[in-house]
Amino acid sequence: MLKIKTSRFGEINVSENDLIYLPEGLIGFSTLNHFALINDKGSDFKWLQSLDEDEFAILIARPDFLPDYKVDISKYDAESIKLVDTKNAVFFVIVTIPEDVKNMSVNLQAPLILNLKDKIAKQVVLSDEELYPTKHFVFRKIKETYEHILQEE
């Protein structure tokens, strides 16, 4: 276990298994390279907590709730995180939760790819902005998908 200091959670212990390295950092935060994945208790979210800057943490989630969401990994991106077998790849999307939770969105255009085996990750930018927007409104999509059921009740 490693003890880390965070502004959001205070001083906490994290497992070595939860440490990840982003050689290129995140878009707009290239100097932040060392992170810990912290479970958000009682939810499917995780916090990506910087070890380089204790005030920096972002909420992420696996996009399992979007069955049509597919990310093709380029050979360059796979090599940059030492990903040999795609079975070791896990994808995350960045989550934004504003004051009105109904406007919660996820960034589908710039997911994180994590090599589970080597604990190296990279944020990639997908080319199809129409198919994968930076603000995919989660609740709106759920409402659209199930609106016919809601109207019947």
C-alpha positions, 0 to 999 in steps of 0.5 A: 500500500502507498499513502497519498495526499489528495485535496478531494479525499484527504490522505488515503492508502492505494494499492500498487495495483491501482497505480497507472502511468500516462507517459503523455499525460492527459490532453491539456495536462501533459505534465501529469503522468502518475495516477491512482485509480480510486473506486467511487464507493457505491457506483460504477465510477472511478476517480483518476487521481493525479499523484503529481498534483494532489488537487487534480482528479477526474471522474471516469467510467467504463463505457459498458452502458454504451453497447455500440461504442467501439474504439479501434486502437491504432498500432502506434497507440498500442505500441505507445502503451506496450499493449500487445494483446487487446484482451489487456485493454480497458477503456474509460470515458471522462465523466462531467457532472454539472450541478443539474445531474440530468446534464451529466455527459461523457466524452466519447471522442477522447477515451482513455486506453489502459494496458492492464498488464503494464499499468500504462495508459493513454488518452486518444482522440477518435476521428469521427466527431459526429459519431463520438461527441465530446459531450454525450448526454447520458440521461438524455440518451437513456430518456430517448431510448426508453421514451416509448416505455415512459409514455405507455405508463 
